[in-house]
């Protein structure tokens, strides 16, 4: 694929210090995702002194701390071009300092502890997510884990996918081969989050051994756990749950992001996105999945946390409308994501001294949902400008 002479397309950068250098290199950060909640990439960019612009999807617009509207309707490249050009001619020298005060980990951890401790201090906290340490939610979970331990509490992480992390208190319960089978069965049967019996058994065994006072769940989609028996076990054991909704999956028939669809308000079925992740190849089971989730959530001692006002409003439209909902913004490690010296990186990338840099970062950035194609269209529309576009997160680099 031809990415254009003014574009550099790079793979995922797992080294967070290096990623912070790339954020600092940018003069503007663009996000063109089709679906987002409260993307941490926007927070990371601003904490490194780089203002954000992009498509107004989900709660993305809420991440910006500048006093200007730098977001446009999804797909409006001409409008986005105007926003980027405006930003490139402004001074944002105070942005990093302001962003760091607003999006520090310490603030997020304090807010979550208030939720944990509503009925008295909780000493043993178990965090569950699809990932650990990497990806947006994986970083949040790991930072919470560290913060809880620093507060003198017993904390543990159970995660389902990704590399093994050899740190005390961190346990990968998901079996990769079983995850692959789960994904295949989901595509064939239309049921997702309904398989992985061995991985689920391993997770329940860990919970039984750890004996948490509270379980903090993040993401349960992505084919690594059987949701119904897990929640039935938690209800039986009468364990308090805090659940951060990073997407809409738990109150829809299947969708992580339902966009403008409101079928979840009355039961799902006849899903217009049945072939999107988590996709079914043949059968629409969204009506049955919706019913399963509603029954599984019924009777759970749960408080929901939404990272954005947008998602909190969507939850209130669902069958979870009577559950207590708090809003706690995603936050980041500001000891890492701060302004960096970028001279050596500019030289290494051979960026002309007169060029400004437009940056985009997302896992699998060239996928439809993450919008890499829109960034390339933006680059094409600005190819006559002294601008270098850098896209990070591609499966293949160029």
N, C-alpha and C positions, 0 to 999 in steps of 0.2 A: 504494500500500500504506500502511495506517495503522500508524505505528510507535509510537503512544501519546504522551500529553502529557509523559511523563517521559523521553523519548528524543530524542537528537540523533543523526542519522545523516549522516556526512560522507564525502566521497570520499577516495581515497588522498592522503596528505600526503607529497610527495617531499622537501620541505625538512626535513632531519634536525634542525636546531636547533628548528624549530617543533614537530616531532614530539616532541622531548624535553620541550617545555613541556607538551604534552598528557599525556605520561606522568606528569610531575610534578604535574599537576592532579588525577590520579586518587587516590582513597583506597584503591582496590583494583582490580587488573587481573584480568579474567576471560578465560579461553580455553576455548572450547567446541568446538574442532575435532574432527572425526571421525577425522582422521589427522594425526599429527605425529611428528617424530623428536626433536629437541632445539630447540624454537622460540626464535629469537633475540628475539622480541617479549617473552617472559618475562624475558629477561636485561636488555633495554633498560628495561623497567618497573622492575625491582628496582634497577638502577643509578640510577634517578631517584627512588628512595625509596618505590616503590609495591609492596606485597606482591601475590602472585598466588594465584589460586584457579581451579579449573576441572575439566574432565573428565580422568580418568586414562587417556589414550590414548597409545600408543607410549612415548616417553621424556619426555613432558611433565613428569611428576612430578619427574623428576631435576633440573629447572631450579631448583626452589625451594630457597632457602638458609635458610629459617626452620626452626625446630625443631618444626614442627607439620604435621600432615597436612591440607592444604587442598584435596585433590582427591577427587572422587567418581566413581562409575561413570558411563559415558557415558549421557546422557539423564536423570540423576537431578536434576531441577530443585529439588525440595524439599531434598535433601541439600546442593546447591550454595548454596541460599538460606541455610541454616544456617551454612555455612562463611563466606559473605560477611558475614553479620551478626556473626559472632564476630570476624572481622578488623577490621570497622569500629569495634569497641569496644576495640581494642588499640593500643599505642604501637609504632611502627616507626621511631623517630627515628634508629636506628643502621643501618638496612637499607642505605641507599645506600652508605655507607662500606664495609661488609662485602662487598656485591655488587661494587663496583668493584675491590676487591682480588682477588676470585675470577675475574672475567670480563673482565679487561683484555686488549686486543689484544696487548700486549707478551708476555704469558704464552703465548697461543696461537701467536704467530709463533715464539717460541723453541722450542716443542714441535714445530712443523712442521719447523723447521730441523734438529732432531735426527734426524727421519725422513729428510729429504733427504740428510743427511750421514753416514749409517750407514757408507758405504764411502769416506769422504773428502768434503771440502767440494765442494758443487756450485755452480758460479759462474753458470750460466745456467739459469734456471727459467722454464718456460712454463706458465701457468695457463689452463685451458679450462673454460668454464661456459656455461650458457644465457644468463645475464645478466651485466652488469657495473655496479657502483656502486649499483644499486637491487635490491630484493628481498633476502631473507635471505642467499641464497648469493652474490648479486652484491656485497653489502657485504663479506662475508667475503673474497671473491676480491680486491676492490679494496684492502682493508686489508692482506692478505698481500703484494700487489704493492708497496705503499708501504713495508712493513717490509723486504722483500727489497732494495729499492733503498737504503734507509737503511743496510743492512748492507753496502753496497758490491757487491752482486751485480747481474748483468744479469737483468732480469725483464721479462716481457711477458704480456699477457692477450689471448686470443682468445675472443670470445663470439659467440653466434648470433642473439640476439634483443634488441630494445629500441632505444632511440634511439642515434644515432651519438655517440660520445664522442671528442672531438678532443683527445686527450692522447698524447704520445709513448709508444710501447710498448703502446698499446691498439688492438686491431684487431677490427672487426666483420666476420667472414667470412660470416655468414649472409645470404642474400638473401631479403628479406621475401616477394617473390612466390613464390619456390620453397618457402618454409616453408608458405605457404598451400596450395600444390599438395600438398606432403608430407602435411599434415593431412587433406586430402580423400582422397588415396589410402589413407592409413592407415585411415580410416573405412570405405572401400569394400572394401579387400582384407584387412583384419585384420592387415597387417604394419606395424609402427611402428618408426622408427629404421632404415628400409631404403631411404630415398629421398634427396632433396637432393644429387644428384651434383655439381652445380657448387659449392655451398657446401662440400662435403667436399673437393673438389679445391682450393679456395682455402685451406682450413685446412691441408691437407697441404703445399701450396706454401709457406705461411708457416713451418711447422715445418722444412721443408727449408732455408729461408733463415736462420732463427734458430739452428738447430743447438743445441737445448737439451741440457743434461746430464741433466735430469729434467723430465718432464711431470707436472703436477699437475692431474688431472681432477676435476671436481666433478659437474655434472649433464649427461647427454647425451640425456635425453628431451626432449620438446617440439618434435619435428618439424623440427629444423634441421641434422641431420647423419646420414650413413649410417655406422652404428657398425662394421659388419664390415670394410669396406676401411680405415677409420681405424685400427682395432686391428691389422689385418694389416700395415699400413705401419709402425706403431710396433714391432711384433715384428721385422719385417725389418730395421729400422734399429737394433734392440737398444737402445732407449732405456728407461731406468728410468722406471717410472710409480708415482706416489703417487696413490691414488684415494680421495677422501673420499665415502663413501656418505651422502648426505643423505636417502635413501629406499631402498626395496627393489628398485628397477627392474631392476638389472643381474643379479639372480639369480632373478627370476620371469619368467613368460611375458609379462607386460605391466604388472603392478601396481606402482605406486609405493609403495603400502601394502597389504599383503595381509591386514591385520586378523588374524582368528583362523584364516584359511585356511593350511594347510600343504602344499598341493599342490606347491609349489616344492621340497619335500624329495625328490620322486620323479618330477618331470618336467612338471608342469602339464598343461593340457588340460581340456576341459569346465569352463571358467572360470566361476565364479558371478558374476564382476564384469566380464564381457566388454563390457557396455555402459557401464562407467564409464571415466573417463580413464586412459590413452589408449584411447578406445573404438573398437570395431568395430561397424558397423551391422548386418552380415549374417553374418560368418564368424568362428568361433573359431580363431585361428591361434596360440594360446598354446603349444601343444605344439611347433610349428615354431620359434616365437620363442625358447622356452626352449633348444632344441637349438642354435640359431644363437648365442645368447649364451654358452653353455657352450663351444662350439668357439672362438669369438672370444677368450674369456678364457684358454683353454688355451695355455700357453707364454708368456704375457705376464709380463714381469719386473715384478711389481706388489706393492706393500704397500697394504693397505686401512686407511683411517682411519674409525672410526665416532664420531660426536659423542656417543653415549649408550651406556650398558651394554645397554639394551634392544636396540638395533640390532646391537651386536656379537654378542649371543647369537643373534639371528636369522641373521646371516651364518654363524655356526658351524653352523647347521642346514642350510645350503645346500651346493651343489657347490663352494663356495669355502672349505669348512671347513679346508682345509690351508694356506690363504694366511695370512701373518702379518698380524695385525690389531692396530692401536693404537687407543686411545680418546683423542681430543682434543676437548674441549668447544668448541662454537661460542663465540666471544667477540666483543666489540663495541668501538667507539671510545668509551672512557670520557671523553674530552675533550669529546665532544658529549653523550653520555647520562649526565647528572648532574643533581642537583636544580636546578631553575630557579625564578625568580621568576614566580609565576602570577597575581598580582593583576590585571594588565591583561587577561590572557586570560579570567579569570572575569568581569570586567566586560564584555568584548566579547561573550561568550557569554550574558550576562545570567543567570548561574546564581545563584539566591537564596543569600544569605549563610549561611543555616542548612543548606543542602543539602550532603551529601557526594556524591562522584562515583565511579561505577563505570565503568571504561573497558574497551573491547575494541578491539583493532587486528589487522587481517589483510587481505591483498590479496583482493579479491572476497569481503568478509566475509559477504555475504548468500547465498553459495553453500552447498550442503549440506555440503561438506567442511570449510568454515571456521566453520560453526555460528552464524551471525548470528541464525537463527531461535530458537536456544536462549537467546541473550542477551535477545532480545525477550520470550521467555516468562518469563525471570527478572525482567525489568523489570515485566511484568504482575503477577507474584506479589508484587512489592514496591512497587506503585503507591501504597500508603497510607503509605509511608515518605518522609522528606525526602531523597530521593536523585535525582540526575540521572544518567541513563545516556548515555554517549557511545560510539558505534560508528564507527570510522574504517576506511575501505577499501571503501565501497560504490561501485557503478558510478553510482548517482544519489544525490545528497544530499538531506537534508530537515532 
